[in-house]
Amino acid sequence: MITCDIGFARKFIKDDEYLKARRKADMALDQLKNKTGPGSEWLGWRDLLADPNDAEIEEISSLGEEVREKADIFIVCGIGGSYLGAKAVIEALTPHFGSKGPEILFAGHHIGGKYLEELMAYLKEPKEDGSPKNIYVNVISKSGSTLETALSFRLLRELIEDLYGDDASEHIICTTSKEGGLLNKVIKEKGYRKFIIPDDVGGRYSVLTPVGLLPIAVAGIDVRTLLYGAVSAYNRYKENTEDILEYAALRNAIHETGKTIDVFATFEPELSSFGGWIQQLLGESEGKEGQGIFPTVATYSTDLHSLGQFIQQGQRSLMETFIIVEKPFSDLEVNELEGNDDELNYLAGKSFHEINTKAREGTIEAHSEGDVPIVKICLSALNAENIGELIYFFELLTGIFVYSLGVNPFNQPGVEDYKKAMYRLLGKH
Ligand SMILES: O=P(O)(O)OC[C@H]1O[C@H](O)[C@H](O)[C@@H](O)[C@@H]1O
């Protein structure tokens, strides 16, 4: 269950400004529902929850299990929407240390030579018993031509062919558009296994398609529960969108006051990468035509010791959105220490969750007094169902908020500019 509380931020907005923004949010929701807004051909992320493809979920779950049993290493090769969702969900729902199943690694998300060279060396290293590692690669690219991903995939493909010869195609799974793109050409030539990204789902809205679901299944997470968490959110918000309309209206009114930064903050380190997913979802959707609130991510209390000073007293250009988990997922307690030489016995018997909660409440109080408008998004517990809900919550928020700015939430024309300049410098014809 997800709840949204805008109480700490509402006082920063005058009633008439809030009402104006609320009317815009209501109109934005109509545009989304009636498919009348710009980019309405990209609303497949809603349709896939209205009518879930159970056969595909089944196929993904069983392939996930198969790879989980066989693989030592599973590499997710993709960038932007083609890896951020999987990374976010896997980090949220699997243990920090000693996870069972294959080691999950990422590639294709940058062009760092040192990382890639070390990755290749690591993959080539035999296991302790001298046998080669069993490696699977999932290359994910909707366009099938993104440079970062294609370059890493070239390296990985060579390695897989060297290691497994005629069986190489067993170790490569591709996720891309139905047709078109260079990756589809390679798939045809080599006969690799393929999953399809629906044409009407943009990269940053694609975590609940095979893009995210296959890596998530390989990580041992129940993808059906995750997806159906999002389905139940879809059905709930179809009946009553009040929470999200309030949040979208508030964010819009805050945008109007000239705030330029939204810090997505969590006290749960498991959710740091979820912030990375939100960052792309909102950032690429709202940041155009000179508009938008720059989404950034902070993990507390770690970042209170680096960014905390700025947030408390720096330029008042910030709002903050806390992602909160209410139910503890660890019972770890502070022990009584004889002698109390570290003077921590006043915390003895308290759980780390209780202490973390007080740290969060104290931070919200202090930042709020420091004139930072704060929104609280609460998950009742950290589990696959709630993460599925949270995904749809933010997708819907993004659609409504960005439409209420009068902007197309589903394109990213500005991303092409760096690519054009880079390709020119690289001499691509
Ligand atoms: O999946 P791909 O086509 O390789 O795209 C990966 C990423 O590329 C670009 O950066 C786009 O701006 C992103 O929205 C997209 O997620």
The ligand as a MOL file (V3000), in Angstrom:
LIG
                    3D

  0  0  0     0  0            999 V3000
M  V30 BEGIN CTAB
M  V30 COUNTS 16 16 0 0 0
M  V30 BEGIN ATOM
M  V30 1 O 16.6500 1.1800 -25.1200 0
M  V30 2 P 17.4830 2.1000 -25.9340 0
M  V30 3 O 16.8460 2.3990 -27.2730 0
M  V30 4 O 18.8860 1.6300 -26.0770 0
M  V30 5 O 17.5170 3.5000 -25.1850 0
M  V30 6 C 18.1410 3.6930 -23.9710 0
M  V30 7 C 17.9740 5.1250 -23.5550 0
M  V30 8 O 18.4820 5.9140 -24.6090 0
M  V30 9 C 18.3310 7.3330 -24.5390 0
M  V30 10 O 19.1690 7.8660 -23.6030 0
M  V30 11 C 16.9190 7.7370 -24.2050 0
M  V30 12 O 16.8990 9.1180 -23.9190 0
M  V30 13 C 16.3870 6.9680 -23.0330 0
M  V30 14 O 15.0290 7.2900 -22.8400 0
M  V30 15 C 16.5320 5.4860 -23.2750 0
M  V30 16 O 16.0250 4.7870 -22.1580 0
M  V30 END ATOM
M  V30 BEGIN BOND
M  V30 1 2 1 2
M  V30 2 1 2 3
M  V30 3 1 2 4
M  V30 4 1 2 5
M  V30 5 1 5 6
M  V30 6 1 6 7
M  V30 7 1 7 8
M  V30 8 1 7 15
M  V30 9 1 8 9
M  V30 10 1 9 10
M  V30 11 1 9 11
M  V30 12 1 11 12
M  V30 13 1 11 13
M  V30 14 1 13 14
M  V30 15 1 13 15
M  V30 16 1 15 16
M  V30 END BOND
M  V30 END CTAB
M  END
